[in-house]
Amino acid sequence: MGRKPLICSGCRSAVFCSKNCHTANWKAGRFGAQGHKFFCAKNKVHMEKVPHVQALLKQFPWGRIETDGTFAEPIVRAYHKVLGAEGFGYWSIPGGSNPHLQQPSNTSGPSGALRVDDTKGFEHGYMLLSNKLLTDETGWKLEKRLIPRLVFELGTEPELASNVDIVDWDSWYKWRNIPKESPAALLLHYPLTVYQLLVNVLQVAGPKRSSSENRQALNVHYIGAEVELNMLPLFSELALLLPHTDIKMTFFGIAVHSIVSKAKKNSIAMKAKQNEPVYTYTSPASCGASTLSLFLHGDHENWDPRLPLLVGSKPDAIVGLNAGLTSYPAWQFVILCCHTDNTPFAVSEYAEQSAELQRDAIPQIIAHALPRLHSAGMPGSEIYNLTRPREYPIAFNPFQRPGQRNLGSVRLPNVPNGFTMRVVGGDEQEIIHPASAGVPVPVPDMSELLQKTEQFSLNRLD
């Protein structure tokens, strides 16, 4: 107590309680992790994004940066009287220090970090157990002038999105004609990150892609939804951003399964059991008359294309927000399926470093699975799709939630929906070697791959 924390002079990202602590952590990290020596040079590069993260926050009147570089989001919520669990509309959160639900397949390891429990009894999507959807007023609970409305008075609709370049928070606020005093970005980073993934990362949709004569049908699978279940109507923003598009979005995950399993007669969640959308929206005619239909897949905790309702219904894209691809084993199956079927798949992650570690782990996941898939008789064309060279580009997300998270010992840019990563893209996005395109992997190459699997271990991925 009373000692001044020390910051690594090499990368300026890691914080240590003392010189002895820094020395001990240099070669070996805690609980078997890599030491700081392994990360220092890379961290220095990642720290170059700090000014971008801070500039994104500073554009808002409420965007105060604390002395440690973090953003105290709860203070902004409290100022607008929207900080709490049940009864706070779209803003409802369980509190506590856990960013995600504990996954059954992900046992928690030792940790010296201070943990604050969630509000007892709170469940994401609890409002879906009622029979009434939230309105602009009851959902946002803000002054009228600060609300990005979905129901418009005549003449107040936003301009047709195909006539505007919406590329970041500044252009979005101007397009929606709301002041930056509005804290809307603190919630809308979820649907706008989906927009970023669909339009700029996967390029499966776009505001100028469709017309009234040539509408696009877009089928999206959204895996791992949790807090998003408290704000489903906000995904209507996609219908405003993508004119002349009919969007079907299905949510999957443990939280989805849990809330649907508790559905009772006449509740919104009961519609999921009847294979009906739990929410629908149609944008104004002047905005393209796009439609949005949201479904909850509550029969199973995890996504699986072999499930009866999904057979023969390949999505145009799969997305996962703040995914943690190597933190939850269930993602490994999604990664393998999307590679095999060439299904466009993209995620967002909190940190660039996390995304890089996951990018490097994907070949290990594939190599680890190859012996089993090969012995099971997987067709050569699918083996080729699984093993062909691919890129996994990582990019700064202009629609990230404003403000650095408070992580104590780490100063690296770490923001909800901070960075995007394309896992599987369309053929035109991937690296394809013309000489071998569409040809199964030759037996010698496969044998070499199978031998290499012995060198890989998944023990460090979670």
C-alpha positions, -999 to 999 in steps of 0.1 A, spaced: 0 0 0 12 35 -8 37 24 -34 36 41 -68 28 16 -96 55 12 -122 49 12 -159 70 -8 -183 94 17 -200 95 -5 -232 59 -7 -241 42 17 -217 13 -8 -214 19 -30 -184 16 -18 -148 35 -35 -120 34 -30 -82 71 -30 -79 105 -36 -96 106 -71 -81 71 -78 -96 83 -66 -130 114 -88 -129 95 -118 -118 69 -113 -146 95 -107 -174 101 -144 -182 71 -161 -168 36 -148 -163 10 -158 -137 -7 -192 -137 16 -205 -165 10 -177 -189 38 -162 -211 60 -136 -195 60 -99 -204 91 -105 -225 69 -123 -250 44 -95 -253 64 -63 -248 74 -55 -284 39 -63 -297 23 -43 -269 44 -13 -280 27 -15 -314 -7 -20 -299 -2 11 -278 -2 32 -310 -40 28 -311 -44 46 -277 -47 81 -294 -74 67 -317 -94 52 -288 -91 85 -269 -100 107 -298 -131 86 -304 -142 92 -268 -133 129 -267 -157 139 -294 -186 134 -268 -193 160 -241 -195 132 -216 -163 116 -228 -140 122 -199 -107 103 -197 -96 94 -162 -61 98 -150 -54 61 -157 -67 64 -193 -100 47 -187 -136 58 -191 -160 56 -162 -191 46 -182 -212 40 -150 -209 77 -141 -225 87 -175 -253 62 -170 -259 74 -134 -260 111 -146 -288 101 -171 -304 80 -144 -301 48 -164 -277 28 -142 -292 -4 -128 -305 -39 -134 -342 -45 -139 -365 -15 -147 -339 4 -167 -351 -4 -202 -324 -9 -228 -298 0 -202 -305 -30 -179 -273 -47 -169 -265 -72 -141 -236 -51 -128 -206 -69 -114 -172 -73 -130 -179 -103 -152 -181 -92 -189 -198 -124 -200 -218 -153 -186 -199 -183 -172 -199 -210 -199 -205 -246 -187 -176 -258 -208 -153 -230 -196 -142 -237 -160 -128 -206 -143 -91 -208 -134 -73 -191 -105 -74 -154 -104 -61 -128 -80 -83 -100 -95 -110 -85 -74 -144 -98 -85 -178 -81 -80 -208 -104 -83 -237 -97 -106 -271 -86 -93 -287 -117 -78 -315 -131 -99 -309 -108 -129 -312 -125 -163 -305 -111 -197 -337 -108 -217 -359 -107 -187 -383 -83 -205 -390 -110 -231 -408 -129 -204 -435 -102 -204 -460 -96 -232 -451 -60 -239 -422 -46 -260 -404 -14 -250 -410 18 -269 -385 46 -277 -394 63 -245 -397 33 -221 -366 17 -236 -342 47 -238 -355 66 -207 -338 97 -220 -349 132 -230 -368 131 -263 -341 152 -281 -314 126 -271 -333 95 -284 -325 80 -319 -361 73 -326 -375 43 -346 -410 58 -349 -410 91 -368 -433 120 -372 -439 129 -408 -408 147 -422 -385 137 -393 -371 105 -409 -333 103 -415 -321 107 -451 -320 76 -472 -288 59 -461 -276 53 -497 -272 90 -501 -250 94 -470 -216 81 -461 -220 67 -426 -185 56 -416 -181 65 -379 -199 79 -349 -196 115 -361 -213 107 -394 -239 86 -377 -249 113 -351 -252 138 -379 -273 114 -401 -296 107 -371 -298 144 -362 -292 140 -325 -266 159 -305 -235 142 -292 -247 150 -258 -268 118 -263 -252 87 -247 -268 66 -274 -234 53 -286 -230 35 -253 -257 10 -265 -258 13 -302 -222 0 -306 -239 -34 -307 -260 -30 -338 -236 -6 -355 -207 -31 -350 -230 -57 -367 -234 -31 -395 -196 -27 -397 -191 -65 -399 -217 -71 -426 -209 -41 -448 -171 -34 -444 -156 -66 -430 -176 -93 -448 -191 -72 -476 -223 -92 -478 -245 -61 -477 -244 -24 -482 -265 8 -482 -260 12 -519 -263 -25 -528 -301 -28 -532 -329 -8 -547 -367 -8 -547 -367 -29 -578 -339 -53 -566 -343 -59 -529 -318 -81 -509 -327 -108 -485 -301 -111 -458 -300 -141 -434 -277 -135 -404 -268 -158 -375 -258 -139 -343 -239 -162 -319 -233 -155 -282 -260 -129 -275 -263 -119 -239 -268 -82 -229 -281 -77 -265 -313 -95 -254 -322 -64 -233 -322 -41 -263 -335 -61 -293 -354 -32 -308 -322 -13 -312 -312 -37 -340 -338 -19 -361 -310 5 -368 -298 -21 -394 -331 -16 -413 -325 21 -415 -288 17 -425 -295 -9 -452 -323 4 -475 -344 -20 -496 -331 -50 -475 -351 -77 -458 -331 -89 -428 -337 -121 -408 -314 -123 -378 -314 -153 -355 -298 -152 -320 -280 -182 -305 -263 -188 -271 -267 -198 -235 -286 -167 -225 -310 -172 -255 -316 -208 -245 -321 -199 -209 -347 -171 -215 -367 -192 -241 -368 -222 -217 -386 -199 -192 -412 -186 -217 -448 -187 -206 -481 -183 -225 -485 -150 -242 -450 -138 -234 -427 -124 -261 -403 -153 -256 -430 -178 -263 -430 -168 -299 -395 -183 -302 -409 -217 -292 -435 -213 -320 -407 -204 -346 -421 -169 -349 -401 -136 -348 -399 -121 -313 -396 -86 -329 -402 -71 -363 -397 -36 -377 -402 -19 -411 -384 13 -418 -402 43 -434 -408 42 -471 -385 72 -475 -357 51 -459 -362 21 -482 -389 2 -464 -364 -24 -451 -377 -51 -428 -361 -67 -398 -372 -99 -382 -355 -111 -350 -357 -148 -340 -344 -166 -309 -331 -201 -313 -338 -215 -278 -338 -252 -284 -300 -256 -278 -273 -236 -261 -249 -237 -290 -251 -231 -328 -250 -262 -349 -259 -263 -386 -271 -299 -382 -300 -289 -361 -333 -296 -378 -344 -260 -380 -311 -249 -396 -306 -277 -422 -309 -263 -456 -309 -227 -443 -273 -216 -447 -268 -180 -434 -254 -153 -455 -232 -143 -426 -224 -153 -390 -213 -127 -365 -202 -128 -329 -196 -97 -308 -168 -95 -281 -165 -131 -291 -135 -145 -273 -129 -172 -299 -103 -191 -279 -119 -184 -245 -150 -206 -252 -145 -241 -267 -179 -239 -284 -164 -215 -309 -141 -241 -323 -170 -260 -339 -182 -227 -355 -147 -220 -368 -144 -254 -384 -179 -254 -400 -175 -219 -415 -141 -228 -430 -155 -261 -444 -186 -245 -459 -171 -211 -468 -197 -194 -447 -188 -157 -441 -179 -153 -405 -166 -122 -386 -163 -112 -350 -154 -83 -328 -130 -84 -299 -121 -61 -270 -84 -59 -278 -62 -61 -308 -38 -83 -289 -66 -108 -282 -76 -108 -319 -40 -115 -329 -38 -144 -305 -70 -159 -318 -59 -154 -354 -27 -173 -346 -47 -201 -329 -71 -208 -358 -46 -229 -377 -39 -249 -345 -77 -255 -341 -79 -267 -377 -48 -289 -374 -60 -304 -342 -93 -315 -358 -78 -327 -391 -71 -363 -381 -106 -369 -368 -122 -352 -399 -100 -371 -423 -106 -405 -407 -144 -397 -407 -143 -395 -445 -147 -357 -450 -149 -350 -488 -117 -337 -504 -134 -304 -514 -143 -297 -478 -108 -306 -467 -95 -282 -492 -118 -254 -479 -107 -262 -444 -69 -261 -451 -65 -236 -480 -45 -204 -472 -66 -176 -457 -61 -142 -442 -77 -131 -409 -75 -93 -412 -79 -73 -380 -91 -37 -380 -99 -8 -356 -137 -6 -353 -150 30 -358 -182 19 -341 -167 6 -309 -181 16 -276 -164 49 -267 -139 46 -239 -113 23 -225 -123 -4 -201 -109 -4 -165 -86 -34 -164 -61 -23 -137 -28 -38 -147 -31 -34 -184 -32 -1 -204 -35 -16 -239 -65 -4 -259 -93 -26 -246 -128 -15 -256 -162 -33 -261 -164 -41 -298 -130 -25 -302 -116 -44 -331 -130 -65 -359 -116 -97 -374 -127 -116 -405 -125 -153 -399 -140 -165 -432 -148 -142 -461 -163 -147 -495 -141 -162 -523 -132 -128 -536 -118 -118 -502 -97 -149 -495 -63 -158 -508 -67 -184 -535 -39 -200 -554 -51 -204 -591 -32 -236 -596 -49 -255 -568 -83 -236 -566 -111 -261 -562 -87 -291 -560 -86 -313 -529 -54 -312 -509 -29 -338 -523 -22 -368 -502 14 -359 -495 3 -325 -483 -23 -340 -461 1 -365 -446 24 -336 -437 -5 -317 -421 -15 -348 -401 21 -351 -388 22 -315 -378 -9 -319 -356 12 -337 -330 32 -304 -325 1 -284 -317 -17 -282 -283 -49 -264 -275 -41 -262 -238 -31 -226 -240 -60 -214 -261 -87 -209 -234 
